[in-house]
Amino acid sequence: MTGTGERIAADPGFALWLGERLGAPGAVPVSFAGTPAGGGWSNETIFLDVATRGGVPVRRLVMKMAPAGLSMFRVYDLSREHRCLKALAAGWPPVPQVVGEDWSGTVVGRPFYVMERVEGLVPADDRPSFMEAGFLFDAPAMVQRKVHDEMIRALAALQRRDPQDLGLAALARDAEGATPLARELAWLHDLFLWGASSAPQPLITSAFARAFATLPEIFDGALSWGDARPANAVFRDFRLVALLDWELATLGPRELDLFWFLEMNAMRARGQPLPGFPGEAEALAHYEAVAGVRIREPAWFRHFSALKIAVLMLRHLLQRVDAGLLSADHAVLTDNVALRRLSAL
């Protein structure tokens, strides 16, 4: 059976649309080049090559499409990521270049956008993760530390950029709350309630109660990547060349991205972090030195990050239930690595 990627690559209407965006005099030859390994929980991503007549690729592209069925989110806004890539096209940290977009869905039947594929290596997120195997795992400890420092530097640089100047003020969550942080918490809670299953989730419920009861009064609205982790970054010679996956981008305190990054690393490490990755205290001190700020309310942001991971993992698992890939009473719905981490906190 022909998959989505093959169908789109063979679609003459898409080839003509893409040719116009690439400045070609008509349709361009397009071939399907696969899908990313791991990730892809909330949208459909395919790789496409645009080749010369001799078959040698001259452009390597990535196409992201809105999900065909029920999404992980109540409202799936593909344009959120697209706006971030367009706004951050110049400057550092780097992001992929957008080639074109169709929000009407008339070209291939679904809204999508196309961007350049950045060549390099991406730390694996599936099992085995980058903490267990792969180019980063095999690298010397000093090189692993270099990658960690690159990520910290990227977060600090990103958070210095003014969302108003970038035209990204609308990234703030459309949810109840007096501050960007309160609205982010309310958005996550709404997602949990909307997507909850019949399986009880007392741990997540109690974690939300604690988060609301101890919500810090922080009014910052810095640009937040939303999914800051090594598996969403591309490296070449262990230097950062692109930040990927901006669908969770929002506005809020800088601690949102920082503690998400640290918690995702902790979850992937499973008690055995890379020897070159610093512990949390050292990582926080390094961030403060690079960013020139003081970290606030670390316990709250650590707890919120673990809660967010647990909620998103639950949504992913429930999608698998809806697709018939997981039984509705599977033990993983109430006992998984994210819930165990949340319980430990």
N, C-alpha and C positions, 0 to 999 in steps of 0.2 A: 504494500500500500504506500502510495506517495505521501511524504510528510509535508508539513507546511513550508519548510525551507526549499524543498525541491519544486513545489508548486509556484512559489513566488519567483524563484530563479528562472522558471520557464514561462513566466507571465509576460507577454509582449507589452502590455500596458505599463507594467512596472519598469521594464527595461527602458521604455521611452521616457517615463517620468524621471528615472535615475539619470538618463543621458542628459536631459535638460538641466538637472542640478549640477552635473559634472562639466557642463559646457560642451558636450559632445553634439555633433550634427545629426542627432537621431538616437535610436535605441542603441544601447550598449550591450555587449555579451556578458551575461551574468551567470555565475555558477554558485551553487550552494557549497559552503566550505565547513559545515558542521555547526555545533552548538557549544557553548561554554561547558567546561567540566565543573560540576557543583553549582551552587547558587541557583538563581532563576526561580525563586519561590513564588514571586508575585507577578511576573510578566513572562512573555515569550521572547527569547533572544536567539537570533541566528547570525551566523557569519556568512558573508557573501564576498566573492571575488569578482572584480570587473577585469576582464582579460582582453588582451589584444587578439587579433585574428589567429596569431600563432599559439594562443593559449597561455601566454605568460601573464600572470596577474600584474596589473599596473596600479590597481587600487584595492586595498583590503578594507572591508567595511563591516560594520555591526548594525543590525536592524533590531530595534526594540518595538514590540507590539503590545497593545493593551490585551489583557487576558480574554480568551474567547468565552469563558464561562464565569462562574463565581470567583471573585478575587479574594485575596487575603484581607483586603480592606473594604470597608463599607462603600467608600468612593475611591475608585482607582484613577488618579490624575497623572497620566504619563507626562503631561506638560510641565509638571513640577521639576522633574529631572532635566528636561529639555531647557527650561528657563535658566537653571543653574549652569549648565554647560555653556550656553550662549553668553551669560553674564561673566563667567570666569575664563573666557577664552583667552584673554590676555593676562599676563602676570603669572605669579607663582603662588600656590602649587598648580601644576599643570593638569588639564583635563582634555578629553578627546574633543576634536573639532566636529561640530554638527554639519552635515551635508545638506539635509533637507527634512521636511516633515509633512505629514498629511493628517490633520486632526479630523477631517470629515469622514474618513474611512472609505472613500470612494475608490481609491487606487487598488487596494488589496482586500477590502471588506472589513478592515479594522483600522483604528487610528494607529499611527506608527511614526517613528522618526529614524533617520539613518545618520550614523556618525562614522568617523574614521576609526579603524582598528589600530590601536597603539601596539606596536611590536615590543615584546619583552616577556618577562616571566611573572606569573601571578602565584603567590603562595596558596597552596591548596587548602580548601575549607572542608572537604569531605574526609572520610576516613580512608587511608591515613591522612591526617591534616598536616599542615606545614610544621607543626610541633613534633611530628612523628616520622616524616620522610620528606624527600624532595630537596630542591636546590638550597633552600634556606637552612634546612636541617643539616645538610652536609657541609655547610659553610663553616669556617672557623668562627670561634666565639666573637672575635673582634669585628668580623664582617656582619654577624647577626646584630651586634650592638649598633653598627652603622645603619642598618635598616630600621631598627627601632628608633634611633635618633632622627632619621629622615621623616618618619611618621610624626614624631613629636614636633619637629620643626614645621611640618606641613600644617598641623592643627593650629599651632600658634600663628602662623602666617595667615591662614584662612580666617581666623577669628579677628584679625586686625582689619579686615576689609569691611567697609560699611555697607550693610544691606540696602540702605536708602540710595547710596551712590550707585550701587549695582542694579537697582531696579528690582530688588528681591524682597521688599518689605511685605509683599503679599504672601510670603511663605509662612507667616505666623498662622498657627492653627485656628481654624474657625470653630472654637469651642469656648465653653464658659470659663471665666477666670480673669483676675485683675492683672496678671503678669503673664509674659510669654511662658514662664515655667509652669504656672498654674494651668494654662491652656494646654500645654503639652501633656501634663498629667491627666487632665480631663479627657483629652483626645484618646489617650491610651486606655483609659477606663471605659470609655464609650466603645472602643474597638473590642475590648474584652467582653462587655455585656452583649454587644451585637453578635459576636461570633461564638458565644459560649455554647458548649455542648450539654447533653444531659448528664455527662460525667461530672460529679461534684469537683470543684476546685477550691477547697477551703484555704489552702496555702496562698493562692493568688488573691483570693478575696480578703484575707487578713492582711496581706502585704499592701494592698491598696488602702485599707483602712489606716494602716500605719503611715503610709506616704502622705495621705491627705491630712492626717492629724499633725504631722511634723513638717509640713511644707515650708521651706525657707522663704523669707521675704526678700527675694532677689529679683530685681526689676530689669536686668540686662536682656537685651534682644540681639545678641550677636548671631552671625551666620553659623548654623550648625549643619555639618555634613549629614548627620543622622545615622550613618552606618559605617563609622570609622573603624576599620580593621584591615590587617594586612591582605586578606583575601579580596579586598576591593581596591587594591593598588597594583600598578604595573611597575616592575623594576627592570632596568637594563644595567648590567655591570654593578648591580646592587645600589643603583641610584634611582630615586623615584622619578618616573616619567609620566604617570597619569594616576589620578584618583577617579574611581568608577562608582557607579550605582548611587545616584543622588535622589532616589525616589522617596526617602524618608527625610530629606532636607527640611529644616525648620528654622525658627529663631528661638534663641534662649541663652542661658548662661553657658559660658565656655566649658564648664564642667560636664555638660551633657555629653559632648564628643569625647572628652578626655577619659571619663570613667567608663563609657561604653567601650572604648578601645581597650582599656585595661581589663574589663570584665570579659570581653570576648576572648582576649588572650588567655585569661585564667581558665575559662571554660575549655578552650582547645588544649591547654597544657595537661589537663587531667592530673595535676600534681607533679608533672615533670616538665617545667618550662625549658625553653632553649637556654643553654648556658650563657649565651650572650645577651639575653633579655634581662634587664634589671628588675628587681622586686618593685612592688608598688611604691614604697617610700622613696626609693631612689628615682623612679620614673616621675613621681610628682615633683620632687626637688628639681629635676632636670627641666621639666616643663616650666616651672616657676622661673627658673633662670633664663630660659629662652624667651618666654612670653613677657617677663617682667611684671608678673602679677602674683597674688597670693590665692591659693586654692581655698574655697569656702565649702563648708558643710560636707566633707568627704564621705562621712557615713551615710548621709541621705542620698547623695548621688550614686554611691556604690550600690545601695539598696535599690534605687530606682532603675539603674542599668540592669541589674539582675532580674528585676520585675519585668522590664520591657523585653528582655530576652525570653523569659518564660512565656509571656503573652504571645509574642510573635512565633515562637516554636509551637505553641498550642494551635495557633491559626494554621500554621503549615501542616501540622498533623491532621487537623480536622479537614483540610483540603484533601488530604490523602484518603480520609474516610469517605468523603463525598465522591471521590473518584473510584471507590471500590478497591483501593490499594491497601487499606488498613481496616481492620474490624472496628466497629464502634465501641467495643468493650476492651480494646487492646490495652494492656498494662502501661504502655508507653505514654498514654494520655494523662496518667496520674503519677507516673514515676519515670522521669527522664533527667538528663544531666542538668538542664536548666532549673528544674524544680528542686533538684538536690542542692544546687548552689544557692538558690533562694532560701531554702530551708536552713542552710548553714549560716546564712547571714542573719 
